[in-house]
Amino acid sequence: MAKEEIKKLVEDSKKQLDLEYENFAKSIKNDLASFKKKTLDRI
């Protein structure tokens, strides 16, 4: 593989990981908000 190909693959992988991280973080925040709401509703 040429250096340019490897560089492009690494950049694409980084973009994908960043996107997945953002989605994961949003999911965790939504779960936490939902949990807080359910807890407060019980009290």
C-alpha positions as CSV (number, residue, x, y, z in Angstrom):
1,M,0.0,0.0,0.0
2,A,1.1,3.5,-0.7
3,K,1.6,6.0,2.1
4,E,-1.3,8.1,0.7
5,E,-3.7,5.1,0.8
6,I,-2.7,4.4,4.4
7,K,-3.1,8.0,5.4
8,K,-6.5,8.1,3.8
9,L,-7.6,5.0,5.6
10,V,-6.4,6.3,8.9
11,E,-8.3,9.6,8.4
12,D,-11.5,7.8,7.4
13,S,-11.2,5.6,10.5
14,K,-10.7,8.6,12.7
15,K,-13.8,10.3,11.2
16,Q,-15.8,7.1,11.8
17,L,-14.6,6.7,15.3
18,D,-15.4,10.4,16.1
19,L,-18.9,10.0,14.8
20,E,-19.5,6.8,16.7
21,Y,-18.1,8.4,19.9
22,E,-20.5,11.4,19.5
23,N,-23.5,9.0,19.0
24,F,-22.4,7.0,22.0
25,A,-22.1,10.1,24.2
26,K,-25.5,11.3,23.1
27,S,-27.0,7.9,23.8
28,I,-25.5,7.9,27.3
29,K,-26.8,11.4,28.0
30,N,-30.3,10.5,26.9
31,D,-30.3,7.4,29.0
32,L,-29.1,9.4,32.0
33,A,-31.8,12.0,31.5
34,S,-34.4,9.3,31.1
35,F,-33.2,7.6,34.3
36,K,-33.3,10.9,36.2
37,K,-36.9,11.6,35.0
38,K,-38.1,8.1,36.0
39,T,-36.4,8.4,39.4
40,L,-38.0,11.8,40.1
41,D,-41.4,10.5,38.9
42,R,-41.2,7.8,41.6
43,I,-40.4,10.2,44.4
